[in-house]
């Protein structure tokens, strides 16, 4: 079930009534974005969810056993997500290594520098004074690179 979109109204009382309606319906509450658990002032726990309209965080009490179950379910989701990310990173790294052998390489760091200076005059203007030797070397190899590193 998707979270219900509801009109909050214009007064504090209307906002309060809208959020109370979200707290009252277990199915709707479960469909709201989970925002965590928090220790309540009197020793209990509250579950935090996001309002689908205003994105404010709303809370309602939760029993410790239910909180433990919820945390375990969230941990499982995060573990599965972590596995997916790790797998994607490994796949990207493997693909990147394979592609490096297929792609022509930049002839030298100086050529890469020349390309950077040619494509980004703002970078060249900020860094050319500190990298005069590198810029001169770039110009020696590529005469189209100007005094500030930009293309002529």
N, C-alpha and C positions, 0 to 999 in steps of 0.2 A: 504494500500500500504506500502511495506517495503521501508526503505530509500535506495536510490541508492548507490551502492558502486562504487566509481569512483577513477581513478588514479589521484593523485595530481600533478604529474610531479616532477621535480627536482629544479625548480627555484621559487623565490618569486612570480613572475608574474603568473606562472602556478598555484600555490597555490591560489593566489588571484582570478584568473579566475574560478577555481573550486568552491571556496566558493561563488563567485558571482552567479554562476549557481544555487547553492542551494538556495540562497536568492530570485532569480528571479521566481522560480516555486512555486506557493502557495501550491499545493498538496504535493510536495516534502518537502517544508518548514514545513508544518504541521506534516509530518511524522518523523521529526527529534526530538531527545530527548529535551524536554523542560528544560531550565536552568534558567528561571526567567524573570523578567522585570527590567529595570533600567531607572532611570531618565537621559535623554539626556542633553548634555551641554546647548542647547538653549531652554530648557523648555519642550521638547517633551518626548516621551517614546521610548525605544527600547526593542524589544523582543529578548531574548537570546536563542539560540538553540545550540546543540552539533553537530559538523561535524561527520558523521558516519565513516569516514576514520581515521582522526587524533585525534578525540575527542576534538579539540579546540572549544572554544566558539565563535560563530559568531552571529552577531547582525543585525537586520534590524528595521527600524522605524515601530511603530504601533500606530494607533489612540487610544485615551483614551477610547472611547466606546468599541472598539474591545478588548482593554486590560482588561477592566472591565468584559466583557463576558468571556475572557480567565481565569482570576483570579477566577471567580465564578465557572467555569467548573473544574478548578484544585482543588478548595476548596471542591467541591462535591466528587471528586475522593478521596481526602484525608479523608473526613468524612466517606466515605464508607470503605476505607482501615482501618481506626481507629476502626470502628464497627467490622470489620472482626478480627482484632488483639484482641480487647477486648473480643470477643466471644471465640476466640481460647484460650486466657489466662484463661478465666472462665472455659472452658471445660477441660483444662489441670489441673487446680486446683481441679476441682471436681473429675477428673479421678485419680489425685494424691492422694486425700483423700481416695477414694475407694481402691486404690492399697495399701495404707499404712496398711489397715486392713487385707489385704491378704498376704502381704510379711512378712517373718520372720524378726524380728528386730534384730539389732546388740545388743548383750547382755549388753554391757556397752560402755561408752566413752573410757574406757581403751582398750577394744577389738578393737574399731575402730582405736585408736592410734597405737596399735600393728600392725594392718593391714597396716596403712599408713607407719609406719617405715619399715615394711617388704617389702613393694612394692616399696618404693622410698628411696634408700640409700642416694641420694643427699639431700633430705629433712632431713633425719635423721642426716646426717653429719653437716648440718647447724644449726639444732635446738636441737640436743641432749644435748649440754652443758647447755642450758637455761632451759631445761625440764628434768633434771636428775631425779627428783622425779617421773614424769610421765613415763619416760623410765624404771625406776626401777620397777614401778608398772606393766608396760607392761611385763617386763621380769618375774616378779613373777607369772603372770597369764599365760604367754606363754614362756617357756624356750627356744624356738627356736629363740627368738629375741636376737641378739648379743649386744655387748657393744655400738655400734653406732646406734643400732636400726634396722640393717639389719638382715635378716634371716641367721642363721648359716648354 
